[in-house]
Amino acid sequence: MIIPKNLKFPRDRDCFVLFKGDAYPVSVSQNMLNSGWQGGQGVRWVDSSKEEFLVDYSDGIYGGFLLWGSNETADALTSMYGWQLTYNTAIFCAGGWLIATRTVELYTYASRHSAGPLVPITYRVGERVLFSSRGFWTNESEWEQQVPPDPRGVNGFYIGSVVQAPSADNGYFIVLQTSI
């Protein structure tokens, strides 16, 4: 598949599927129900007292990503609107996908956590990516940048590769080949 240089996504979605991998229904944590999420949000598995597959926001650990956002504007006039929040479910994605998502870190961890100016992250085609400490796609290992540093050290859980970098031309979507 050839991805046009300035691929544009005209609809109001956070995540677009260009090639589908494995998809499963899961329950989302109360934390996620309270806060909502974007399509492409990275999630990790968490324990549940019920018989269910339960996910919460990723803290850098991979599990997969959620296909749709919890209440995307694109669903405002459809029967999908609000169903994920109402029924406590989402579509969990794993395996090999080709996606475009806006759920990407655009600024460095250090600049997001300082009083200084925001410093943009540069993404390159072919570069490996992982989940940030808030479950967004990034090329930075944020665990060692936290104060105090995360005891897990360097995050080496790379789960995808950049096919097209985010830019103003493509609405800040990043196109990724996942390998979760």
Residue frames relative to the residue before (quaternion, step in Angstrom):
aa qw qx qy qz dx dy dz
M 1.0000 0.0000 0.0000 0.0000 0.00 0.00 0.00
I 0.2331 -0.7542 0.5986 0.1363 3.58 -0.91 0.92
I 0.2337 -0.7641 0.5902 0.1150 3.55 -0.81 1.08
P 0.4143 -0.7078 0.5022 0.2741 3.63 -0.60 1.05
K 0.6280 -0.5812 0.3698 0.3621 3.58 -1.05 0.81
N 0.7996 0.1920 -0.0935 0.5613 3.60 0.86 -0.90
L 0.0124 0.8314 -0.5518 0.0639 3.54 0.79 1.10
K 0.1142 -0.8031 0.5837 0.0365 3.59 -0.74 1.05
F 0.2158 -0.7590 0.6053 0.1047 3.54 -1.12 0.78
P 0.2226 -0.8538 0.4574 0.1103 3.59 -0.02 1.30
R 0.6622 0.5168 -0.3266 0.4333 3.59 1.09 -0.56
D 0.5372 -0.6455 0.4599 0.2883 3.52 -1.29 0.45
R 0.3605 0.6931 -0.5271 0.3344 3.56 0.37 1.33
D 0.4412 -0.6842 0.5156 0.2673 3.55 -1.24 0.49
C 0.7980 0.1577 -0.0522 0.5794 3.58 1.19 -0.51
F 0.0888 -0.7832 0.6150 0.0242 3.56 -0.94 0.98
V 0.3103 -0.7451 0.5646 0.1724 3.55 -0.99 0.85
L 0.1443 -0.7781 0.6077 0.0660 3.55 -0.86 1.04
F 0.7557 -0.0207 -0.0154 0.6544 3.58 1.29 -0.47
K 0.3283 -0.7952 0.4898 0.1416 3.57 -0.74 1.13
G 0.2069 -0.7379 0.6311 0.1203 3.53 -1.16 0.80
D 0.7699 -0.2993 0.2533 0.5036 3.57 -1.03 -0.80
A 0.0450 -0.7951 0.6048 -0.0061 3.58 -1.02 0.85
Y 0.0164 -0.8025 0.5941 -0.0519 3.55 -0.95 0.97
P 0.4262 -0.6543 0.5384 0.3167 3.60 -1.09 0.55
V 0.0120 -0.7863 0.6175 -0.0175 3.58 -1.03 0.84
S 0.4517 -0.6168 0.5548 0.3280 3.52 -1.35 0.20
V 0.2748 -0.7508 0.5749 0.1741 3.56 -1.13 0.63
S 0.6012 -0.6053 0.3991 0.3358 3.55 -1.13 0.74
Q 0.6384 -0.5091 0.4103 0.4061 3.54 -1.28 0.35
N 0.5795 0.5893 -0.3486 0.4420 3.56 1.12 -0.73
M 0.7002 0.4505 -0.2627 0.4876 3.58 0.90 -0.92
L 0.6165 0.5384 -0.3468 0.4580 3.59 1.04 -0.71
N 0.6711 0.5045 -0.2946 0.4564 3.58 1.01 -0.82
S 0.7900 0.3562 -0.1552 0.4743 3.58 0.97 -0.87
G 0.3770 -0.7144 0.5021 0.3089 3.61 1.10 -0.59
W 0.1378 -0.7832 0.6016 0.0758 3.57 -1.31 0.15
Q 0.4641 -0.6509 0.5319 0.2793 3.52 -1.33 0.36
G 0.5688 -0.5383 0.4770 0.3988 3.56 -1.27 0.30
G 0.7409 0.3365 -0.2787 0.5101 3.57 -0.88 0.95
Q 0.4077 0.7337 -0.4500 0.3048 3.58 1.32 -0.04
G 0.3760 -0.7183 0.5419 0.2215 3.58 -0.87 0.96
V 0.0498 -0.7997 0.5983 -0.0067 3.55 -0.97 0.91
R 0.2243 -0.7340 0.6244 0.1454 3.53 -1.36 0.37
W 0.5527 -0.5964 0.4665 0.3483 3.54 -1.26 0.47
V 0.0428 -0.7744 0.6303 0.0348 3.58 -1.12 0.72
D 0.5822 -0.5857 0.4392 0.3536 3.54 -1.25 0.49
S 0.1105 -0.7780 0.6165 0.0496 3.53 -1.18 0.66
S 0.4477 -0.6729 0.5170 0.2819 3.57 -1.15 0.61
K 0.6574 0.4618 -0.2991 0.5149 3.59 1.31 -0.15
E 0.5219 -0.5840 0.4942 0.3773 3.56 -1.29 0.10
E 0.4238 0.6673 -0.4923 0.3644 3.54 0.09 1.34
F 0.4088 -0.6271 0.5838 0.3143 3.54 -1.30 0.28
L 0.0548 -0.8344 0.5465 -0.0453 3.58 -0.43 1.28
V 0.0838 -0.7930 0.6027 0.0289 3.56 -0.99 0.92
D 0.1186 -0.7416 0.6555 0.0793 3.51 -1.37 0.45
Y 0.7133 -0.4181 0.3165 0.4649 3.58 -1.27 0.20
S 0.4601 -0.6559 0.5185 0.2987 3.56 -1.04 0.75
D 0.2201 -0.7436 0.6144 0.1458 3.55 -1.19 0.65
G 0.7370 -0.2797 0.1784 0.5888 3.56 1.30 0.40
I 0.6075 0.5082 -0.3428 0.5051 3.57 1.27 -0.39
Y 0.3360 -0.7540 0.5259 0.2050 3.57 -0.92 0.85
G 0.0106 -0.7208 0.6923 0.0331 3.46 -1.37 0.40
G 0.6646 -0.3839 0.2997 0.5667 3.50 0.93 -1.05
F 0.4007 -0.6762 0.5381 0.3044 3.55 -1.22 -0.44
L 0.4522 -0.6716 0.5127 0.2858 3.56 -1.23 0.41
L 0.5031 -0.7038 0.4218 0.2714 3.53 -0.83 1.04
W 0.8122 0.1647 -0.0671 0.5556 3.58 0.74 -1.02
G 0.5174 -0.5982 0.5080 0.3412 3.52 -1.27 0.43
S 0.6515 -0.5706 0.3437 0.3631 3.55 -1.20 0.53
N 0.8104 0.0000 0.0247 0.5854 3.60 1.06 -0.57
E 0.0525 0.8477 -0.5251 0.0531 3.57 0.72 1.05
T 0.6003 -0.5916 0.4178 0.3393 3.54 -1.10 0.79
A 0.5955 0.5926 -0.3596 0.4060 3.59 1.08 -0.71
D 0.7002 0.4607 -0.2641 0.4772 3.60 1.17 -0.49
A 0.3765 0.7857 -0.4476 0.2014 3.59 1.26 -0.13
L 0.7857 0.2777 -0.1549 0.5307 3.60 1.02 -0.68
T 0.6034 0.5339 -0.3699 0.4627 3.58 1.17 0.53
S 0.6284 -0.5424 0.4003 0.3882 3.54 -1.29 0.23
M 0.5518 0.6100 -0.3967 0.4075 3.62 1.27 -0.15
Y 0.5227 0.6908 -0.4045 0.2931 3.58 1.15 -0.60
G 0.8579 0.1079 -0.1139 0.4892 3.55 -0.71 1.11
W 0.4735 0.7116 -0.4419 0.2723 3.62 1.18 -0.19
Q 0.6312 0.5388 -0.3586 0.4275 3.61 0.97 -0.70
L 0.6755 0.4737 -0.2872 0.4867 3.58 0.99 -0.83
T 0.6552 0.5261 -0.3096 0.4451 3.59 0.99 -0.81
Y 0.8019 0.2981 -0.1356 0.4997 3.57 0.85 -0.97
N 0.4421 -0.7326 0.4360 0.2790 3.60 1.27 0.19
T 0.5987 0.5653 -0.3589 0.4395 3.60 1.08 0.66
A 0.0453 -0.7666 0.6390 0.0429 3.53 -1.31 0.36
I 0.4492 -0.6352 0.5398 0.3215 3.55 -1.33 0.15
F 0.2167 -0.7873 0.5752 0.0488 3.51 -0.62 1.33
C 0.1583 -0.8085 0.5648 0.0489 3.59 -0.85 1.00
A 0.0461 0.7734 -0.6289 0.0645 3.56 -0.99 0.93
G 0.6633 0.5048 -0.3688 0.4114 3.56 -1.28 0.13
G 0.7093 -0.4447 0.3396 0.4288 3.54 -1.21 -0.54
W 0.0513 0.7811 -0.6144 0.0991 3.57 -0.53 1.24
L 0.1785 -0.6920 0.6735 0.1888 3.53 -1.35 0.29
I 0.0771 0.8231 -0.5492 0.1223 3.56 -0.37 1.27
A 0.2122 -0.6924 0.6622 0.1923 3.48 -1.42 0.22
T 0.0831 0.8144 -0.5665 0.0942 3.59 -0.74 1.01
R 0.3828 -0.6893 0.5660 0.2410 3.53 -1.29 0.53
T 0.5394 0.6118 -0.4094 0.4088 3.59 1.25 -0.04
V 0.3732 0.6971 -0.4847 0.3741 3.51 0.59 1.30
E 0.4566 -0.6493 0.5238 0.3092 3.58 -1.08 0.69
L 0.2138 -0.7968 0.5561 0.1010 3.58 -0.70 1.09
Y 0.7693 0.2730 -0.1394 0.5605 3.58 1.23 -0.51
T 0.6123 -0.5847 0.3899 0.3623 3.58 -1.10 0.69
Y 0.6253 -0.5424 0.4180 0.3743 3.52 -1.24 0.59
A 0.6590 0.5255 -0.3118 0.4386 3.59 0.87 -0.97
S 0.7128 0.4450 -0.2795 0.4646 3.62 0.85 -0.85
R 0.6223 0.5297 -0.3487 0.4589 3.62 1.13 -0.51
H 0.7551 0.3544 -0.1842 0.5199 3.58 1.19 -0.52
S 0.6413 0.4596 -0.3494 0.5055 3.58 1.11 0.65
A 0.5815 -0.5912 0.4344 0.3516 3.54 -1.30 0.24
G 0.5491 0.6446 -0.3786 0.3738 3.58 1.27 -0.18
P 0.7133 -0.4268 0.3177 0.4562 3.58 -1.28 -0.16
L 0.5343 -0.6040 0.4838 0.3401 3.55 -1.25 0.49
V 0.2050 -0.7767 0.5891 0.0880 3.56 -0.89 1.01
P 0.3988 -0.7417 0.4834 0.2389 3.61 -0.61 1.10
I 0.3691 -0.6723 0.5915 0.2489 3.56 -1.22 0.62
T 0.2610 -0.7438 0.5951 0.1565 3.56 -1.01 0.82
Y 0.1358 -0.7760 0.6134 0.0567 3.56 -0.86 1.02
R 0.1624 -0.7818 0.5975 0.0737 3.56 -1.10 0.79
V 0.5762 -0.5793 0.4492 0.3614 3.57 -1.11 0.71
G 0.7896 0.2830 -0.2440 0.4867 3.56 -0.92 0.98
E 0.5327 0.6376 -0.4006 0.3864 3.58 1.25 -0.28
R 0.4312 -0.6956 0.5131 0.2585 3.57 -1.05 0.79
V 0.1364 -0.7877 0.5981 0.0556 3.57 -1.12 0.74
L 0.1470 -0.7546 0.6358 0.0684 3.52 -1.36 0.42
F 0.5933 -0.5521 0.4208 0.4076 3.58 -1.24 -0.14
S 0.4407 -0.6693 0.5360 0.2655 3.54 -1.12 0.77
S 0.7038 -0.4599 0.3286 0.4303 3.57 -1.28 0.01
R 0.7196 0.3549 -0.2596 0.5374 3.59 1.27 -0.06
G 0.6205 -0.6111 0.3191 0.3738 3.56 1.26 0.40
F 0.4946 0.5989 -0.4668 0.4229 3.59 1.15 0.52
W 0.5547 -0.5930 0.4590 0.3606 3.59 -1.18 0.50
T 0.1164 0.7893 -0.5931 0.1080 3.60 -0.97 0.88
N 0.3859 -0.6895 0.5493 0.2719 3.54 -1.29 0.24
E 0.5860 0.5745 -0.3615 0.4426 3.60 1.31 0.10
S 0.3208 -0.6774 0.6192 0.2342 3.55 -1.16 0.65
E 0.1918 -0.8454 0.4914 0.0835 3.58 -0.13 1.30
W 0.5068 0.6780 -0.4278 0.3169 3.61 1.15 -0.42
E 0.7256 0.4320 -0.2615 0.4674 3.61 0.85 -0.87
Q 0.6377 0.5341 -0.3251 0.4498 3.62 1.24 -0.27
Q 0.5338 0.6303 -0.4072 0.3899 3.58 1.23 -0.31
V 0.2474 -0.7446 0.5992 0.1591 3.57 -1.20 0.54
P 0.4501 -0.3586 -0.7735 0.2654 1.57 -0.95 2.32
P 0.6526 -0.5133 0.3610 0.4247 3.61 -1.17 0.41
D 0.5435 -0.6007 0.4768 0.3412 3.54 -1.13 0.71
P 0.4934 -0.6914 0.4335 0.3008 3.63 -0.79 0.92
R 0.5659 0.5974 -0.3909 0.4124 3.60 1.22 -0.28
G 0.4317 -0.7357 0.4319 0.2930 3.61 1.27 -0.25
V 0.8032 -0.2057 0.1884 0.5264 3.55 -1.02 -0.83
N 0.3421 -0.7243 0.5617 0.2070 3.57 -0.92 0.93
G 0.0437 -0.8245 0.5638 -0.0205 3.56 -0.45 1.21
F 0.4363 0.7131 -0.4434 0.3235 3.58 1.25 0.35
Y 0.0316 0.8201 -0.5676 0.0654 3.59 0.57 1.17
I 0.0560 -0.8463 0.5284 -0.0388 3.55 -0.72 1.09
G 0.8029 0.1367 -0.1106 0.5696 3.55 1.19 0.33
S 0.2800 -0.7320 0.5943 0.1808 3.51 -1.38 0.13
V 0.4951 -0.6570 0.4895 0.2890 3.55 -1.13 0.74
V 0.1836 -0.7595 0.6174 0.0910 3.56 -0.92 1.00
Q 0.7691 -0.0315 0.0260 0.6378 3.57 1.12 -0.75
A 0.4097 -0.7282 0.5016 0.2244 3.57 -0.84 1.02
P 0.5228 -0.6154 0.4739 0.3514 3.60 -1.15 0.53
S 0.0963 0.7750 -0.6191 0.0831 3.56 -1.10 0.77
A 0.6632 -0.4761 0.3809 0.4341 3.55 -1.27 0.19
D 0.6107 0.5859 -0.3388 0.4111 3.60 1.09 -0.73
N 0.7854 0.2843 -0.1616 0.5256 3.61 1.02 -0.71
G 0.5979 -0.6097 0.3506 0.3846 3.59 1.18 0.53
Y 0.5517 -0.6427 0.3556 0.3951 3.58 1.26 0.53
F 0.3506 0.6749 -0.5440 0.3544 3.55 1.04 0.87
I 0.1948 -0.7216 0.6460 0.1550 3.55 -1.16 0.65
V 0.2447 -0.7454 0.6006 0.1540 3.58 -0.95 0.86
L 0.0504 -0.8332 0.5477 -0.0575 3.55 -0.70 1.19
Q 0.2444 -0.6752 0.6696 0.1899 3.50 -1.29 0.56
T 0.1815 -0.8165 0.5399 0.0942 3.59 -0.45 1.16
S 0.0508 -0.7657 0.6400 0.0388 3.54 -1.28 0.47
I 0.1384 0.8265 -0.5219 0.1593 3.51 0.66 1.21
